[in-house]
Structures are given as structure tokens and as C-alpha cells.
Amino acid sequence: MATARDNETLTRVGPGTPMGELMRRYWIPAVKSSELVAGGSPLRVMLLCEQLIAFRDVDGNVGVMDHRCPHRCASLFFGRNEKGGLRCAYHGWQFDTSGQCTDMANVPPHQDFKHRVKAKAYRTAERCGMIWVYMGSGEPPALPPIEATMVEQTLVNHNMIQRHCNWLQALEGDIDTSHVDFLHGGLRTAEVYDKSDPRRFGAMHRAPEYEVQETPWGAMYGAYRPAEEGETYWRIGQFMFPFWTITPSGPFGKHIYARAWVPMDDTHTMITGFVKKSGVVNSPGGPSMGLVLGFDDREPNDSSWFGRFRPRTNPDNDYFIDRDAQQAKSFSGITGITQQDQMATESMGPITDRSFEHLAPSDRMIVVTRRRLLSAVNALTEQSAAPPASSPTDPYRGVRGGFFIARKGLKLNEVYEQQIEVTKDTMEMSSN
């Protein structure tokens, strides 16, 4: 059972908080490249409890900085995007993408001190159609070599949707594999699957056994169930520091996928998924359920701090639950895998009280992940130790998840290494 202190440490991500300082030691996928047009309007971005603006200057360079002008704190969101950078509409001070003041338009030249003024700006990088932000001090590590984020931009789909709850309770839904055969497909039977589809064993055996272990990149679980005689059905998933998951939502080695649970603030999370287009996407709800992932069921974006990628389903409309369908065909009565997960994690409240929990053996991955996060925070706070996988970033390389059938009697390490070996050719082709 988590203590109140642990809960506070795990959930709060603002500047100066232990978890916030840990998060700032990693690159954060923050904005789709397509959201910023060269010479176009600035974009409001909420990230780790900081109100930022992102813009692309007329030469195509990207800047991410505090929205307040360092002169009189008027918002640079209303600034003019001109040659040389963003010009504050209040007094005409201009700032380039590094935050450096390049012009004090209302100050006589002999009194100018622009070389001493810099907006609070963060380093950025662009890869795989995404703008990444590093909010820490010192030199950043290399961008993480997570496989799904390293494919060519034209070969990847980005799925972004906002969730109105704390980042960790949202993330924990991705490392809780036993909910799949209830929330997403509780009324399905093995008969809805083809005989060659190993997911039918999930419908036959809804309560899997687990192996969980700590890894250099975070934590890994293997949920296993009986399959045909002499065989075992495995689902392997990953947690990767600080907020990445890989779920077993497709065949191991064929579904190249990763998801970041990026804290906007303590009670809003931006879910950012990377899926290789040539990968195999499998709905965990089962082919008979007619479920969709639901990432496109969104309100139109607006320019407010929380105006990007908001789901149309929400607590105010009870996630459009259909009670008749719940009894007859869909178990949850809510259409869409994303919407079902949203209901579950948002209904816990903006920040869940973990002292109310009664964790079970099926929650071992959640326990280990929390322990890894708390350990990393304590090591950073008390010993100034580099967070796991922040430097070097090699531990991320080659990490995969997925489902498969293996010979009965093997342990998690054995089946994982076997699957990495038999799929290494596809790994080499999908990375650059």
C-alpha cells in the first residue's frame, strides 16, 4: 500500500518536485511537427506544470519557451512571428528560438542591453515527425533509441489524445494486462478468434499468472496462460523510464509500438503513441467486438492551455455508456478501447488515493514500476545519481513487447530472449 508521501512523490511533476526533476532529465515528445508552420502562429503547450509556447521561425527552426516575455511578462503567445524570431506585441522585444533577445525595439540603441536578456527556453530536437523537448539543466542525453520512434516519419502514425487525470494512474492502465479480457472484451469467447490466433487463450483463461522483473530500462512483465498441450500463451509488456510503455497489443516483432504518458500538469496527461504503419495492429477487444482504438474521437483543437487533442467522451456525458449494450454485447457499454481506458483511469479522480487500494498478484507490474520510480527519484535527490536509461540511452535499444506461443515450462527471461532472437531481422530493418 502506497503511503501519502509516496503518492505525493509519484504524482507531482512541477518544477522543484522530485518526480518533476527526474522527468526533466529525459527528452519529452511534446508537439507534432505538423502542428508548427514556419512563420506561423505560436502554440500554447502545457508541459510538466509549465506554461510554454512553441513556434517555428520563418527559417524552420523550432523554439519552446516560457510564454512570459522577460520584459514585463506579457504573453508571447500573442507575439508576431517575424524574421529573426518572435516579437512581443507589448513593447516589440524580439527573441530567437534559443530565447535570446535580439532586439529591444522601444529602447534607444545606446541604452540597449539585449545581450543580457534571455527568455526561459528549452532545447528542442525533431525526429520521426515529433518535436522533442529537454527541460533539464546541463547537456541532454541522446534522443532515446526506442524502436517505434526511430522509423522514417512517413512510416509512423502518431496517436495523441489528452486524459484528465494524473500521468501515473493513466500509464498504469497500460501495464495492467489482465484488464484487457474484462474491460475491452469481457463477453467475448474463444470462438470469435481464428484457431491460429493465440489471443483466444486470453478469452479461455482470464486470470493469467505473472512474472515481473526489473530491467535496465525500467520493468518488464510476462503474463502467461495455458495454450495447446505442451505450450504457453505469453503477453510481454514493458515500462521504460520515465513514462514510456510497450503493450502486447500485437504479435511480438510485428507490431512496432510505444506510447509516452507525458504529464501536462499533475492532473492532465498527453498520451503520445508511435505505431509503425507496417506493423500489425490488433484490437485487444477481439474481432467480434467491433471496437475501434478511438484516438480520432476528439473535440476540435483550440488555443487554450488544455485545448489540444481533447477526447469527445468525458465524465460529463458518462463516456456515452450504453447500458443495454453493456448487458448484451460489450461488457463495459462504452465504445472504443481508448474511451474504455479513459473511463477507468479518470473515474479514479484527478489524482487517485492509493491508500484506498487493495493490490492483488495481478498488480505485480504496477508495484515494481512504482518501486523503480521511487528508487530513481530517491537516488537522484539524495545522491545526484543519473536516472536510469538517461545516460547512456542504450538500454532502450531493442526493447520489445507482444504476444506469442512458446514451449511450456520456460521462464520470462528465456522466452523474451528467444523472441528477440527470432525477430532480430525485423528489428534491424525498422531502425535507422
Secondary structure, DSSP 8 states (H G I E B T S, - for coil): ---HHHHHHHH--STTSHHHHHHTTSEEEEEEGGG--TT---EEEEETTEEEEEEE-TTS-EEEEESB-TTT--BGGG-EEETTEEE-TTT--EE-TT-BEEE-TTS-GGG--GGG-B--EEEEEEETTEEEEE-SSS--------GGGSS-GGGEEEEEEEESS-HHHHHHGGG-GGGIIIIITTT--GGGS-TT-TTHHHHH--S-EEEEEEETTEEEEEEEEE-STTEEEEEEEEEETTTEEE---SBTTT--EEEEEEEEETTEEEEEEEEETTS----TT-TTS-----TT-B----SSTT-SS-BS--GGGGGG--HHHIIIIISS---SHHHHHHHHHHTT-SS--GGG----GGGHHHHHHHHHHHHHHHHHHHH----TTTSS-GGGTT---EEEEEETT--HHHHHHHHHHHTHHHHHHH--
